[in-house]
Amino acid sequence: ARGRMSRAFALHVCGASTGLVTRRASPALPSAARRGAAFPSRPIAPRLRGASPSRVFAFGAARARRGSGTMASASADPPAFTFGLLADIQYVDVDDKPNFTGTQWRRYRNALVVAGDAVKYFNSRPELDFVLHNGDIIDHQCAFDFEADAFKPKHEAMSALGEVMSVLSEARCENWHFTVGNHELYNFTRDELRDGVSAPGATLPFRCADANGDFFYAFKPSTGWRVLVLDSYDVSIYRNGRERGLDAEALATLCANNANCDKYVAENPDILETERMSGTFPYFKDLEGLDCRWVPFNGGVGEAQLSWVKEQLEEAAAADERVVLFSHLLVHPESTAKRSGRTLLWNFQDLLDVLEHPGVSDRVAAVISGHQHDGGVYTSPSGTHYVVMESPIVAEKGYPGPYAVVEARGESLTFVGFGKGKDSNLFPGGAEGGENVAPLTRELPLRPLGGKAGAGA
């Protein structure tokens, strides 16, 4: 039987209220866009090969829940599961400076301070089932000297990773997940990210794959819930990782959709070997709207991964489960800053067609991303929340975040934590202060489940 719609969700979908309350608490692209098209609908040549589907799904054992944690929750009911959330630490030991386009001030060293504060906060929540860092753990500058136009010695990336992982190793929760971001591929090979990197001085290993070596995989943190971790660089010019050469098929796809890239590659025929694409030419020149996603630092999901997501959602519907997905790249254009599309998955519409399909859309509680450092939140008409975590490198002085603990319940996802500052998109209105500043709570209501597979929206 179809569940009764909660008042909070009813107000949200009817437009009477956002339903999002902020208060204090203690591969190959299946299809791609034609140039200038907002939503891709036709395949473009060449068709690329994506990664194979996961061989065995590493489902964690569900367990009975303990009582509520040390901090007050928006609901009196204990959560089904709870997890810590960080994204885009992107640490490098350099002075503060603007980004490549000059639109964002970055405090690189302070990111390590924020990471340490996040670990302390996570340690105050002993009931955490897992912690996830959603891509870009260290910066491209750890791997490449842009002034000398040359790769740095590998030990510099290892040293920076060691500084971050030593901080994260202080966490009491040992169950960490790391998604693949573009900066992971700037600094490490895909084989290293699959097998794991033992960073100096750290006890926590850095690995972006599951125990089977799969970069996209699923697990069940609790009865009635399923988590999908995606590889949004399954199709990417940097797919192979550091100093393994650019992916020729992905580069052809990028050039077919961005004339600036096409011109640059024609003028630099050795680009497949040098990998010198980032920060070298005006990516966005003459691009408009969602075409702005066709830039080197974005990527896509391959055919095998897309089919796997569809199968997972169908299985979740049949098992009467809700689903949370993690992807470094943004999946919905409305969650990108000013709908610019600059941080959007290349073939976002292919994935949205799966996630927002009427037969399974009520199962998708949230898609949580990183990559867009200023964050964002958008809720689709079907009720799926597209949440973008903010980056520690843009944290404002005097503010403790950004990081959060997320409590998953049948009726809501509750984010409890800190934003990047007073202009936070996830936790607007945060206050300055030290250790005694209370975290903020943002509750995202979930639509009622419509029954098992085929019930629809």
PyMOL commands that set and color helices and strands:
alter all, ss='L'
color gray80, all
select helices_A, chain A and resi 7-14+110-123+140-142+154-168+182-187+190-195+248-257+259-267+271-274+289-293+303-318+333-335+337-339+348-355+361-363+392-394
alter helices_A, ss='H'
color red, helices_A
select strands_A, chain A and resi 21-24+81-86+97-98+105-106+130-133+144-145+150-151+176-178+217-219+225-229+322-326+364-369+376-379+385-388+403-408+412-418+440-445
alter strands_A, ss='S'
color yellow, strands_A
deselect
rebuild
show_as cartoon
